[in-house]
Amino acid sequence: MCGIVGLLIKRIELRQQLGTLICPMISCMGTRGPDSAGLAVFQEPLPSGQRRFAMFSADADFDWAELERRFVADTETPCQVDAVERHASLVSTIPVEAFTNWLRGAQPDLHLLSVGRSIDVYKDEGHPRDIADRYQFARMSGTHAVAHTRMATESSVSPQHAHPFTAGQDFCLVHNGSLSNPYSIRRTLEKRGIEFETDNDTEAGCRYLEWRMREGDGLEQAIQHAFSALDGFFTFLMATGERMVLVRDAFACKPAVVAETDDYVAVGSEFRSLAHLPEIASARVYEPQPEQIYSWTV
């Protein structure tokens, strides 16, 4: 099972409503994935010298204010921390490698969810509707977002195993399906120094695509390589700071539907997740074709 949804807002005036519009999509897909859920939301990019580091704490009583104090004391670098429940986003000019090294030493129990100028990722266990309420998804604004509701079939239920998966900066992937060769992909990438955090098959797909892009491929080229490198069934919905991309494998056995209007592009595993959207009755609604890359730019 599992459910994927995505929403890219074309009309600037609607971007303040991104969270309001995507929350029913996430809650609706809870029937396809009640175990855990996650959301990647993309906003206008930070200035070029800044990055947003999204983090998750398994401790519901974690002291995020103390984390901010210690970060400034240890690194002598200003920052801004915004926290809700077990999630916090830290914005700073610190280099990415310096931050990750600091986090491993100072707070090794925290899970780094995402890094970038635009992306912010939220993940947790529980019904997607409850997670959306807990982290106040409805209040979020932005250019686009992708989300996932998970019914675990091949690895444990945890925030770390929930989607979206991220690799590099401002790149994430959500997946409905099952890869049959994630461990061979993993061994290939580990030989190149790429570290993995889980045994989830989707992480292998995400890190493979990001590795291809670091090697010089565009995202479309990386996906073309993935058609031959990745075995199994998949509908992948990906996002970068500038766009949202959808692709299905050659058999296209995992469902997906797209609705496009002048104001937005919406993607869901089932049409019912899109039925509440404005002007949906006049939208162009279609099923994506197998091994065809669909890309929409902000």
C-alpha positions as CSV (number, residue, x, y, z in Angstrom):
1,M,0.0,0.0,0.0
2,C,1.4,3.4,1.1
3,G,0.1,6.7,-0.2
4,I,1.9,9.6,-1.9
5,V,0.7,13.1,-2.4
6,G,2.2,16.3,-3.8
7,L,1.1,19.8,-4.5
8,L,2.9,22.5,-6.5
9,I,1.3,26.0,-6.3
10,K,1.6,28.0,-9.5
11,R,-0.4,31.1,-8.4
12,I,1.6,33.1,-5.9
13,E,-1.5,34.2,-4.0
14,L,-2.3,30.6,-3.2
15,R,1.0,29.7,-1.6
16,Q,-0.1,30.9,1.8
17,Q,-2.7,28.1,1.6
18,L,-0.3,25.3,0.8
19,G,-0.7,23.6,4.1
20,T,-4.5,24.0,4.2
21,L,-4.8,22.4,0.8
22,I,-2.4,19.5,1.3
23,C,-3.6,18.4,4.8
24,P,-6.8,16.8,3.5
25,M,-4.7,15.0,0.9
26,I,-2.4,13.5,3.6
27,S,-5.3,12.6,6.0
28,C,-7.2,10.9,3.1
29,M,-4.2,8.7,2.3
30,G,-4.1,7.5,5.9
31,T,-6.2,4.5,4.8
32,R,-3.3,3.5,2.6
33,G,-0.6,4.1,5.3
34,P,-1.6,4.4,8.9
35,D,1.8,3.5,10.4
36,S,3.7,6.8,9.9
37,A,3.8,9.8,7.7
38,G,6.1,12.6,6.6
39,L,6.0,15.9,4.7
40,A,8.6,17.9,2.9
41,V,7.7,21.5,2.4
42,F,9.6,23.9,0.1
43,Q,9.6,27.6,0.7
44,E,11.3,30.5,-1.1
45,P,15.1,29.9,-0.8
46,L,17.1,31.4,2.0
47,P,20.0,33.7,1.1
48,S,22.8,31.8,-0.6
49,G,25.0,31.7,2.6
50,Q,22.3,30.2,4.8
51,R,21.0,26.7,5.3
52,R,18.0,25.2,7.1
53,F,18.8,22.0,9.1
54,A,15.6,20.1,10.1
55,M,15.9,17.7,13.1
56,F,13.8,15.2,14.9
57,S,14.1,14.1,18.6
58,A,12.7,10.8,19.9
59,D,12.4,12.6,23.3
60,A,9.2,14.5,23.4
61,D,10.6,16.8,26.1
62,F,13.8,17.6,24.3
63,D,15.1,21.1,25.2
64,W,15.4,22.9,21.8
65,A,16.3,26.2,23.5
66,E,19.3,24.5,25.1
67,L,20.3,23.1,21.8
68,E,20.3,26.6,20.3
69,R,22.4,27.9,23.3
70,R,24.9,25.2,23.0
71,F,25.2,25.5,19.2
72,V,26.0,29.2,19.5
73,A,28.5,28.6,22.4
74,D,30.3,25.7,20.6
75,T,30.4,27.1,17.1
76,E,30.4,30.9,17.7
77,T,27.9,31.1,14.9
78,P,24.4,32.8,15.2
79,C,21.4,30.8,14.4
80,Q,17.6,30.8,14.6
81,V,15.7,27.8,15.9
82,D,12.0,27.2,15.3
83,A,10.6,24.2,17.1
84,V,7.3,22.3,17.3
85,E,6.9,19.1,19.3
86,R,9.7,16.8,18.3
87,H,10.8,18.8,15.3
88,A,13.1,21.8,15.0
89,S,14.6,23.8,12.1
90,L,17.9,25.5,12.7
91,V,18.9,28.3,10.2
92,S,22.5,29.3,10.2
93,T,25.5,30.2,7.9
94,I,27.6,27.3,9.3
95,P,28.9,25.1,6.5
96,V,27.0,21.8,6.2
97,E,29.9,19.5,7.0
98,A,30.7,21.6,10.1
99,F,27.1,21.4,11.3
100,T,26.8,17.6,10.8
101,N,30.1,17.1,12.6
102,W,28.9,19.3,15.5
103,L,25.6,17.5,15.7
104,R,27.2,14.0,15.8
105,G,29.4,15.2,18.7
106,A,27.0,17.3,20.7
107,Q,23.6,15.6,20.1
108,P,24.1,12.2,18.5
109,D,20.6,11.1,19.4
110,L,19.0,13.7,17.1
111,H,18.1,12.7,13.6
112,L,19.0,15.1,10.8
113,L,16.0,15.1,8.5
114,S,17.0,17.5,5.7
115,V,19.4,20.2,4.7
116,G,19.0,23.0,2.2
117,R,18.0,26.5,1.4
118,S,14.3,25.6,0.7
119,I,13.4,22.3,2.2
120,D,12.0,21.5,5.6
121,V,11.0,17.8,6.5
122,Y,8.7,16.5,9.2
123,K,8.4,12.8,10.0
124,D,6.8,10.8,12.8
125,E,4.9,7.6,13.7
126,G,1.2,7.5,14.0
127,H,-1.8,8.1,11.8
128,P,-1.1,10.8,9.2
129,R,-4.1,12.9,10.3
130,D,-2.7,13.1,13.8
131,I,0.8,13.9,12.6
132,A,-0.5,16.7,10.5
133,D,-2.4,18.1,13.5
134,R,0.6,17.6,15.9
135,Y,3.0,19.5,13.6
136,Q,0.5,22.1,12.4
137,F,0.8,21.3,8.7
138,A,-2.3,23.4,8.0
139,R,-0.4,26.6,9.0
140,M,2.4,26.1,6.5
141,S,3.0,28.1,3.4
142,G,5.3,27.5,0.5
143,T,5.8,26.8,-3.2
144,H,5.3,23.0,-3.2
145,A,5.2,20.0,-0.9
146,V,5.3,16.2,-1.1
147,A,4.1,13.8,1.5
148,H,3.9,10.1,2.2
149,T,1.7,7.8,4.4
150,R,3.3,4.5,5.1
151,M,2.1,0.9,5.6
152,A,5.4,-0.8,6.4
153,T,6.1,-4.0,4.4
154,E,9.9,-4.4,4.4
155,S,11.4,-2.5,7.3
156,S,10.5,-1.3,10.8
157,V,8.1,1.4,11.7
158,S,10.0,4.5,12.9
159,P,10.5,8.1,12.1
160,Q,13.8,7.2,10.5
161,H,12.1,4.7,8.2
162,A,9.3,7.1,7.3
163,H,9.3,9.0,4.0
164,P,10.3,11.5,2.6
165,F,13.9,10.4,2.3
166,T,16.5,13.0,1.6
167,A,20.0,13.0,0.3
168,G,22.3,16.0,-0.4
169,Q,20.6,19.4,-0.2
170,D,17.1,20.4,-1.3
171,F,16.2,16.9,-2.6
172,C,13.7,14.4,-1.4
173,L,11.8,11.3,-2.6
174,V,8.6,9.6,-1.6
175,H,7.9,6.1,-2.9
176,N,4.9,3.8,-3.3
177,G,6.2,0.3,-4.2
178,S,9.0,-2.1,-3.4
179,L,12.5,-2.3,-4.7
180,S,14.0,-5.8,-5.0
181,N,17.7,-4.9,-5.2
182,P,18.2,-2.2,-2.6
183,Y,21.1,-4.0,-1.0
184,S,23.1,-4.3,-4.2
185,I,22.5,-0.6,-4.8
186,R,23.6,0.0,-1.2
187,R,26.8,-2.0,-1.5
188,T,27.7,-0.1,-4.8
189,L,27.2,3.3,-3.1
190,E,28.9,2.4,0.2
191,K,32.0,1.5,-1.8
192,R,31.9,5.2,-3.0
193,G,31.8,6.4,0.6
194,I,28.0,7.1,0.8
195,E,26.6,6.4,4.2
196,F,23.2,4.9,4.9
197,E,20.9,5.5,7.9
198,T,18.3,2.7,7.5
199,D,17.7,-0.6,5.8
200,N,14.7,0.9,4.0
201,D,14.6,0.2,0.2
202,T,13.5,3.8,-0.6
203,E,16.7,5.2,1.0
204,A,18.7,3.2,-1.6
205,G,16.6,4.7,-4.4
206,C,17.0,8.2,-3.0
207,R,20.7,8.0,-2.5
208,Y,21.2,6.4,-5.9
209,L,19.5,9.4,-7.7
210,E,21.3,12.0,-5.6
211,W,24.7,10.2,-6.3
212,R,24.0,10.3,-10.0
213,M,23.3,14.0,-9.8
214,R,26.5,14.7,-7.9
215,E,28.3,12.8,-10.7
216,G,26.9,15.3,-13.1
217,D,23.5,14.0,-14.3
218,G,20.5,16.2,-14.3
219,L,17.6,14.7,-12.5
220,E,16.0,13.4,-15.7
221,Q,19.3,11.7,-16.7
222,A,19.6,10.2,-13.2
223,I,16.0,8.8,-13.5
224,Q,16.9,7.3,-16.9
225,H,19.8,5.5,-15.3
226,A,17.5,4.4,-12.4
227,F,15.2,2.6,-14.9
228,S,17.9,0.1,-15.6
229,A,19.6,0.1,-12.1
230,L,16.6,-0.3,-9.9
231,D,14.6,-3.5,-9.9
232,G,11.1,-3.7,-8.6
233,F,7.9,-1.7,-8.7
234,F,7.8,2.0,-7.9
235,T,6.0,5.3,-8.2
236,F,8.5,7.9,-7.3
237,L,7.5,11.5,-6.4
238,M,10.6,13.7,-6.0
239,A,11.1,17.4,-5.3
240,T,13.9,19.9,-5.4
241,G,13.9,23.6,-4.5
242,E,12.7,24.4,-8.0
243,R,10.4,21.6,-9.1
244,M,8.3,18.5,-8.5
245,V,9.0,15.3,-10.6
246,L,6.9,12.1,-10.9
247,V,7.8,8.8,-12.5
248,R,6.4,5.2,-12.6
249,D,8.2,2.0,-13.5
250,A,7.7,0.1,-16.7
251,F,4.8,-1.9,-15.3
252,A,3.1,1.1,-13.6
253,C,1.3,-1.2,-11.2
254,K,1.4,1.3,-8.4
255,P,-1.4,3.9,-8.7
256,A,-1.0,7.6,-9.4
257,V,-3.2,10.4,-10.6
258,V,-2.4,14.0,-11.6
259,A,-4.6,17.0,-11.7
260,E,-3.5,20.2,-13.3
261,T,-5.0,23.7,-13.4
262,D,-3.7,27.2,-14.1
263,D,-3.2,27.5,-10.3
264,Y,-1.6,24.2,-9.2
265,V,-0.4,20.7,-10.0
266,A,-1.6,18.0,-7.6
267,V,-0.5,14.3,-7.4
268,G,-2.1,11.5,-5.4
269,S,-2.2,7.8,-5.2
270,E,-5.9,8.0,-5.6
271,F,-8.3,10.7,-7.0
272,R,-10.2,11.0,-3.7
273,S,-7.1,12.7,-2.2
274,L,-7.5,15.5,-4.8
275,A,-11.3,15.8,-4.7
276,H,-11.4,18.8,-2.3
277,L,-9.0,21.0,-4.3
278,P,-10.4,24.3,-5.8
279,E,-11.6,24.0,-9.4
280,I,-10.9,20.3,-9.5
281,A,-14.0,19.8,-11.6
282,S,-12.4,21.7,-14.5
283,A,-8.8,20.3,-13.9
284,R,-7.0,18.2,-16.4
285,V,-6.9,14.9,-14.7
286,Y,-4.9,12.0,-16.0
287,E,-3.0,8.8,-15.1
288,P,0.8,9.1,-15.6
289,Q,2.2,6.7,-18.2
290,P,4.9,4.1,-17.4
291,E,8.6,5.2,-17.6
292,Q,7.6,8.8,-18.6
293,I,9.1,11.6,-16.6
294,Y,6.7,14.3,-15.5
295,S,8.3,17.5,-14.3
296,W,6.7,20.7,-13.1
297,T,8.7,23.9,-12.3
298,V,7.9,26.5,-9.6
